[in-house]
Amino acid sequence: MSVEIKPIEATKSQLKKFVKFGIDHYRGNDCYVPPLIMDDVATLSPAENPAFDFCRAQSFMAYRDGKPVGRITGIINDVVNERTGTKQLRFGFVEFIDDNEVVDALFDAVSDWGRNQGMTEIVGPMGFTDMDHEGMLVEGFDQLGTMATIYNYPYYPAQLERRGMVKDVDWVEYLIPIPDSIPDKHKRIGEIVKKKFNLTIAKVKSRKELKERYGKQLFALINKAYDQLYGYSPLTERQIDYYIKQYLGLIKLENLCIIVDADDKLVGCGISVSSFSRALQRSRGRLFPLGWRHMLKPLLGHVDTVDLLLVAIDPDYQGKGVNALLFTELIPAFQRLGYKQAESNPELESNENVQKQWEYFERRQHKRRRSYKASL
């Protein structure tokens, strides 16, 4: 049977089918970590995701003999294209069986849509913004994924390369054992930095205080610190409000480090969460009726792995040792919480500043992911 491509309408019922296909596609795979279905549906819904204020998107599903065999979403981020002077079509949320006809049908459909919108290049996998998953796994297929990253089968990059797509950028990821003590150099640098710049670690007593006192500052800092990174899309006020509501209420305060100056202005932060990987696998992406029970274990901190979601340092303080101050606060917290190892999550291989922060830690690069590109 030939492959049939169907555009997906942005209704909850169609988006749920779109999201669930990805989860079913990896049934029995011990490394794949499913998303929460409700979260991906919200991300793909213009009625819920404020990124649609400046993005256009169209999703497609591939069928053979009435059975779903692939999916893809085309995204045009007009803000990034204007900032970079490009006409890029992003592709994301891509899944497919290992079948040339299916892959070609999906990418032809999304490419045709992009060309009709005036785009001249395709890149990905990427999302609407950096808050979404990005980068196709090209190394580490036998490693457990995280809630913040994409997992895919080994044939995925081979299929993209068959179509003539080439590397645009790579991200690397590290598995880092939690040290028994703070590295001496970090201790010394941390103390020097505190005194030299009059910095302190902010003490936050509740998630409510975190939202009200530092919520907007936190995302403003991310905008400033990440502004020049690959494909970065500055967060708008509506997006910031959305993410404050969506994420800050879930952070365990012990996994958070906020560094402020004498005026209580945020100059650095490190955000981490207990690994939800096994909990999400057991829940199969559903909170209800019983999936929420699996989430309690990581919410309470009863897992051995912590995911380092992000580190953001004000550019005025980058390269001055502020990262060391983060680790002097977080390492003892991780020890108290019983974590044995940390997942770095994706870091651009070209970002020397972020790579250097691990030089005094034992670590193993266990994953690599890639953004591909091609002309349309």
C-alpha positions, 0 to 999 in steps of 0.5 A, a space after each residue: 500500500 502507498 503512504 497517505 499523508 494527512 494534515 493534523 488539525 489542532 484539536 485535542 482529539 487529533 493532537 492526542 492521536 499524534 502524541 500517542 503515536 510517538 509513545 506507542 512507537 517505542 513500546 518495550 524500549 527501555 531507554 525511551 522516556 515518554 512525554 506527558 501527553 497533556 504537555 505535548 498536546 498543550 505545546 502543539 495547541 495554538 490555544 494554549 502555547 503562547 509561542 504561536 504568537 510568533 510561530 506558524 506550525 503544521 503537523 502531519 501523520 503518515 498512514 499505510 493501510 489505515 495504520 499510522 506509521 509516522 508523524 512530523 511537525 513543521 514550525 516557522 519561528 518568525 522571530 528567529 528568522 528575522 533575527 538571523 536573516 534566514 528563511 528556515 523551516 524547523 521540523 520537530 516531533 518527528 517519528 517514523 518506522 524504518 521505511 524510505 517511502 514513509 520518511 520521504 512522504 513525511 519530509 516531502 509533505 512538511 517541505 512542501 508546506 514550508 516552501 509554500 510559506 516562503 522558506 528556503 531551508 529546513 533544520 531540526 529536529 527543533 521545537 518552537 523555542 529552546 524550552 522544547 526538545 531539540 536535537 536528534 540522538 546520534 550516539 547513546 542509543 543504549 542510554 536512558 533518556 531524560 524528560 528534557 530530551 529526545 530519544 530516537 532509534 539508531 536508524 533515524 539519523 541514517 534516514 536523514 542522511 540518506 535524504 541529503 541532510 547534513 550536520 548543523 550543530 551537535 550537543 553533547 551530554 555527560 553522566 557525572 557521579 556526585 562527588 564525595 566533596 566539593 572540589 577544592 578549586 571550586 571552594 576557593 574560587 567560590 569564596 573569592 567570587 562572593 567577596 569580589 562581587 558581593 554575591 550571595 546565595 538567595 534563600 527561598 522558603 517556598 515555591 510561592 516566594 520563588 515565583 513572586 520574587 524571582 520568577 520574572 528575573 529568572 526567565 529574563 536572565 535566561 533570555 540574556 544568557 542564552 541570547 547568542 546560542 544556536 536558534 535561540 528565540 527570546 521568551 516573551 512576557 506571555 511565555 514567561 508567565 506561562 512557564 512560571 505557572 507551568 514549571 516553577 511550582 514543581 521545582 524542589 527548592 533544594 535542587 535550585 541555586 540562585 545567586 544575587 548581587 547586593 541589590 537582590 538582582 539575579 546574576 546566576 542560577 542553576 535549576 535541576 530536578 530529580 529524574 522523572 525518567 522511570 516514572 514517566 516510563 511507568 505512567 506511559 505519559 499519563 497522569 490519570 487515573 494512576 500515573 500520578 502515583 509514579 510521579 511521587 517518588 521523584 517529586 519527593 526526591 527518592 531517586 538516585 539521578 538528578 537532571 541538570 536542566 539549566 545553568 544561566 549566568 549573566 554575561 557580565 559575570 561569565 568567565 569569572 567563576 560564578 559557576 563554581 559558586 553554584 556547585 559549592 551550593 548544589 553538591 552538598 544539597 545533592 549529597 543530602 538528597 541521596 543522588 548518586 549521579 547527575 545528567 548534564 542534559 544537552 550542551 552545545 559542543 561549541 560552547 566552551 564556557 559550559 564545557 569548562 565547568 565540568 573540568 574538575 569533575 569525573 564525567 563520561 560523555 554518554 550521548 550526542 545529538 544533532 540538528 540537521 539542515 538541508 536546502 528546500 
